[in-house]
Amino acid sequence: MTTSRSTAKAPRASYVCDACGHQPPKWLGRCPDCGEWGSIIESTVTVPVSGRVVSSRMPAEPARPIAQISVAPARAIPTGVSELDRVLGGGLVPGAVVLLAGEPGVGKSTLLLDVAQQWAVGAGTPSLVVSGEESVSQVRLRAERLDALHEKLFLASENDLGTVIGHLDAVRPGLLVLDSVQTVSAPGTEGVPGGVTQVRAVTAALVAIAKERGIAIVLVGHVTKDGQVAGPRVLEHLVDVVLHFEGDKHSSLRLVRGVKNRFGAADEVGCFEMHEGGITSLPDPSGLFLTRYQEPVPGTCVTVAMEGRRALVTEVQALIGAEVQGSPRRTVSGLDHARLAMVLAVLERRTKQLKLYNREVFAATVGGIRLTEPSADLAMALAVASGGLDLAMAPHLVAIGEVGLTGEIRRVGAVGRRLAEAARLGFKVALVPTGCGPDGSDGTPKGMQVVEVGNLQSALQSAARAAAEHSSR
């Protein structure tokens, strides 16, 4: 007599966050990962007891030597938007799925409507925009402002995945823009639209369609309060490219930053300008981050920041307030508050000319750009010293370097690229860390004087000497 053995245990309870996908061991009122209240839901899983034997089967297409595989189907097609093509690595690859995430109102829909228009004009295949958040009439109004009324640009407003696929069958586009993936629901899948289960199911289905039909698909995604892509992290693993669209509502500057890219560099940045007529590419945005003065002004210094592989000449400004009782304010805009506090402490400790412990300090960048890399430390220190000592920097001077706690100036990356961009814009003198000068490996542009500074005191002396030489001319 034989007895059959069960191959699986009875289903047991499991819990998952419907907002971020975190799986806590028990039910909680608040998700410990994303902090959302009431997002923990119960699901059931079956735990297998013994492994299963999977039988082999003939593949639909046999494996071939890699040298015999054609790369033509994976060639990127330019979108017609130069800065977006820069981030994508040349354009959109047929069959690729791109996730574009950004805060509400930053301009995601405007940018992608322009991309769809340019695709319809230049790619030779139709483009389809499916909006789950706006009606077709509302999108049509925006299209008139952008002059995006090409006959091969199709528009639909749907929230059902099956209907979206029906539009794909009818239009047969080369590009699909879905705005946004959180508003579309997959029939037969549990959960509400925007939840973990629905977003995963919708994205997986669209990825399969993109690979099967060779359609380039761009998905618009929401972001959380801390700026991360909303939904489960598995969503970023399903798609081929992840882009973040960033911008300040008080500035016209917009940045598209690559986070993941299977077809190109993942650290590229595209610059755009938002205006009444829509959004346009900025191939040379350095002028946005500089202020031209008729006479040198104390409290300013210019540095060169790296946004991805792009060098941007940026001005740092500092204002030293009056002496106050108690704790003075340290206010920043576009800079890292912690790095400013460190630079102020090093300045006061390593230089005898400045006393900042009882004075208010305000520091900011120009044009809405945000500097977080350490290479801006030296420019920040010189701007504060310039404002505190009432000594204007030479207008043709740039400062590049990280400031250490002992006052030393440390090396940073891509110095040669930074110097080349500064020289292109007419800067003549550059303060750089030791080892980055004419004898260093980074090279020196023609017509530029590169001064190596080993510590903060020597940097202040070199900046004062450059200012004196400029005033004596």
N, C-alpha and C positions, 0 to 999 in steps of 0.2 A: 504494500500500500504506500503510495507516495502522496506527499502533501505539497501543495503549491506555496511558494514563499512570496510574500509581497515584495515588490521592488521599490516601494516608496512609503514613507511615513505619512501619517495623516497631515493635512495642511495645518500649519501653525500661523499664529498672528504675526504680522510684521507691520512696521510703521514707516512712513515716508513723508517728507515735507513736500507739499504740493507747490511750493514756491521755488525751492532751490534744489530739491532732490536728495537732501540729506536723510539718512536712515538711522534714527535714534533707536536704542534697544527697547524703549518703552514709550508709551504715549506721553507727550508733554504739551503744556499749553502754549509754549513759545519755542520756536525752533532755535536750538543753540548755535546753529551755523549762520543763518541769515537774520535772526532776530524777529521774524514775522510771527504775529500772534494768530492762533487758530488755524495754522496751515498744516498741522500734523494729521494725516489721515491713515486709516487702517487698510492694509491689504493682506493678502494671503499668499504664501509661497509653499511649494512642495519640495521637501528635502529628499533627494534620491539616496537610496541605501547602497545599491550596487551599480557599478558602471554599465553602460550600454555598449554593445558592439555595433559599430557603424560599418555597413557594407560599402564597398567601393562601387563607383559607377563611371561610365565613360564621360569625359568632359565634352561640352558642346564645341569647344575649340581646343585643339591640342597645344601644349606648350611649344614655343619656338625659340631658336637661338636669338638672343637679344639684338644682335647685329642685323637680323632680318626684319625687325619690327619697324614700321614706319612711324615717324614722329609728326607727320603732316596733320593728323586729326587733333593733335595737342598744341598746334600753333595758336598763339594768342591773336585775337582780332581786336584792333584798336577800337575804343569806344568813341573816340572823337573828343573826349575831355582829357586834355594832356596831363593834368596833375593826377587824375585818377589812374590813368594808364601808367604813370610813373610808380604809383604805389602797387598796382597789380602786377607789375613786371612786364608791361607792354600792351596789356589789354585783357579782355575776357577770353578764357579758353572754353571752347564748346564742351559742354558736359560738366563744367565746373559750377559749384554752388558757393556763393559769396554771402556772408552774413555781415551786414552793415548795422552797427549799433550806435546809438547816440541819445542824448537827452531830448525831451519833447521841445519842439520849436527851434532846434538848432539848424534845420534845413535839409534833413535827410530826404524827404519827399521831393523837395525842389531839385536837389542834385540828381536824384535818380530819374525824375521826369526829363531833365535835360539829357541824361545818358540815353534814355529810351528814344528821345527825338534824334540824337546824333546817330544812334544805331540804325534807326529806320532810314536815315538819309544815306549813310555810308556803307553799311554792312551788306545790303542787298537782300536781307530777310526781314520780315515784320518783327516788331517788338510789341509785347503785350504787358500792360500795367494793370494789375489787379489790386484794388484798394479795398481793404476790409474795414477801414476807419472813416472813409469819406464816400459821399455819393459821386457818381460820374459827373454830375453838374458842377460840384465843388472842385473836382480835379480839373475840369474843363476851364474854369475861371483862372486857375493857376497856369494852365497851359497857354492861354491867351497872353498872359503877362510875359511868359518865356518865349512866345512865338513858337510853341511846340505843337504844331497842327499838321504834321505830315500825314499823308494818306495811309502810310504803312504803320503808323502808330495806333494801336488798338487799346481800348480802355474798357474795364469792367469793374463792377463793385460786387464782391462775393465774400461770404464767410464760410462756405462749405467746400471742403477739399474735392469732393466728387464733381461739383460744378466747375471748379477751377480746372480740373483735368479735362472736363468737357470743352472749356474754352481753348485749351491747348490743342485738342483734336480738331477744333473748327478753324482756328487761326493758323496753326503750325508756325509759331514764331521761332526766331533764333535766340531771342532774349525774353525772359520772364522776370518782371519785377513784382514781388509780393509784399505789400505794405499793409499790415505787418504780419509776421508769422504767428504772433500771439493772438490774433483775432480770428484765425481760421481753425475750424474743428474738423476732425476726421470721423466720418460715420462709423459706428460700431466700436468706438474707443471710449472708455470711461473717462470721467473727469470733465471739468469745465474748460472752455477755450482759454488758453494762456497758462494752464496748469502743466505740470511736469509731463504727465502721460500724453496729453494732447499735443504739446509742442514737439515731443520726441516722435510721436507717430506721424505728424504732418511733415516734419523735416526729413524723416527717413523715407517717406513715400516720395517726396520731391527729389531727394538725392537719387533714388532709384530711377525716376523718370528722366532726370538730367543725364545720367550715364547711358540710359537705353536709347534716348532720342538725340543726344548730342545738343541739348539746349543749355545755354548759359542762364543760370537762375541767380537772382539777387534777392535775398531775404532781408527785410528790415526788422530789426530787433529792438526791444525796449531795454533800458538799463535800470539798475537798482540805485538806491540812494548814494552808494559809494562809487558809482560810475562803472560797475561791472555789468556784463551782459546778463539780463534777467533770464531766469529759467535754469534748467540743469546744466552743469558743465559739460555733460555728454553732448549737448548741442554744438559746442565749439569743436568737438572731435568729429562730428558727423560731416561738417562742411569742409570745403577745401581752403577757403580764405576767410579770415576774420578781420574786419576793419572797424576802427572806432572813429566816429565823427565827433570832433570836439570844437567847442567855441564858447565865447563869453557873450552873453546877451548885450553887454555894454560895448562890444567891439565888433567890427565888421569882419575880423579875421576868423577863418574856419580852417581846421586841420583835419585831414584824414590820415590816421595813423595805422599802419599795418601791424597786426598782432600775430597773425599766422598766415602763411602763404606757401602752398605746396608748389607754386609755379614761379617763384621769384624770391627776392629778399624780403624778410619779415620785419625789417626795421626801417622801411622807407616812410616818408611823410610827404603828403601833398598839401599845398597851401591854396586856399580859396578866399575870395572876398564876397561877402554878402551885401547886396544893394537892392534898390527898388526894382530893378529889372531882372532880378534873379541872382544867380551865383556864377562867378567866373573864376577861371584858374589864375593863379599868381605865380608865374615862372620865376620871378625875381622879387621876393617879398621883403628883402632886407631894408628897403627904404621905409617900410612901415614902422620899424623899430628904432628909428633914429630921429633926433631933433636937430635941425640945423640952426645954429646960433650965429648971429652977426659978430658977437664977441664971446670969448670963452667964459663959461659960467661955473662957479664953484659948485661942488656937489654932484658932478656927473663924471662917468667913466664908461668907456665902450669896451665890450668884450665880444667874442665870437662863440656862439652856442651851437651845438650839434643837435639837430632834430632828425633822428635817423641817420642818413648819410648826407644830409644837407647842412651846410654851414650857414648860419644866420648871424649877421652883425647886429648886435643888440646893445642898447644904451641902458645903463643902470643909474638911477638917480637916488640921492640921499639928502635928507634935510635934518640938521641937528637943531633941536629946539632948545629952549631956555632951561636953566636949572630948576628942578622941582623937588619938593619934599616927599619923602616916601619912595615908592617904586615908580620909576619913570616908564612911560609907554614905549613899547617896541612894536611898531606897526609896519606890515609889509603888504605889498600888492604885486603878485607875480613872482615872488621869491619865497624861498623856504625860511619860515620863521626860526626854526632851530639853527640853521646855518648862519643866519644873521646874528643870532645871539652868540654863537661861537666866535664869529669874526670880530664882534665887538669886544669880547673878552680877550682875544688874542691881541687886538690892537692896543687895548689899554695896558695889557701886561707887558708886551714886547716893545712898545714905543713910549717915550717919556713925554711926547708933545701933547698927547690926547688924554683927556679925562672925561669919560663917558658914563660913569656909574650913576650920576645924578642928572643926566640930561636925556630928554626924549629924542628918539631916533625914528625917522620915517624913511623907508626905502621902497622903491618901486621900479618896475620896468616900463618901457614905452611901447605902446601899440597893442597891449593886451596879451603879449606872449608870456608864458610861464617858464622860468628857469629853475630847474631842480638839480642839474648836474653840478658837481664840485668845481668845474672849470670857471665858474662865475665868481668864485670866492675872492680872487685877487681884484677884480673890477669892483666888487662890492666893498672891499676894504679901502681901495683907493677913492671911491666915491664918498665914503664916510669920512675918510681923512681929509679929502678936499673940502667937504662941507664944514668939518670941524675946525680946520686951520684957515678957512677962507682963501684957499689956494686953488685956482682953476687949473684943470688938466689941459695939456696941449690938445687942440681939436683933432690932430692927426694921429693920436696915440690910441692903441688898443692894449688891453691887459688880459692875459690868459694864464690860468694856473689855479691849483687847489692850495688852500692855506691849511697848514697843519697846526696842531696845538702848541708846538714849540716855535711857531712863527716861520717855519720853513715853507718854501714854495715847491709843491710836488708836481710831478709830470702828469699830464692828461693825454688822452688819445687824440689822434687825427690832428696834430698841431700843424702839419703841412697844409692840410685842406683848409684849416681855419685861417692861416696866414695868407693863402692864395686868395680867399674870398675878401679878406680885409684889404689886400693890395689892389684887388680889382675895383674896390670902392674908393680908392685914393688915400688910404691910411699909410703913413710913412714910417712910424715907429711902433714896435711891438715889444712888450715886456712878456717874456716867456720863462718857464722854469729852466734850470740848469740842464744842459744836455739837449736842448731843443733849438739851439742857435745855429750859426753858419756851419759849425763843425758837427752838428748832430745829424741824425739819419732822416729827419723830416724835410730837410731842404729849406731854402730861403728864396722867396720871390724877388725878382729884380726890382731895384728901386726902393726896397724896404730895409730899414735898419732894425735888426733884431737884437735886443739887449737881454742877456741872460741874468736873471735875478735868483739868488739862492734863498733869500729870506725876505721877510716883510720890510725890514728896515732898509735894505738895499733897493727894494722896489719903490719905496717912498722917495729915496734919494734920486733914483733914476727918473721917476715921474717929475720931481721938482726941477731936475736939470733940463728935461725936455720942455717943460713949461717956460723956464727962463730963456732957453734958446729961441723958442717961438716968439716970446714977447720982445726980444731984442732985435728981431728982424724988421 
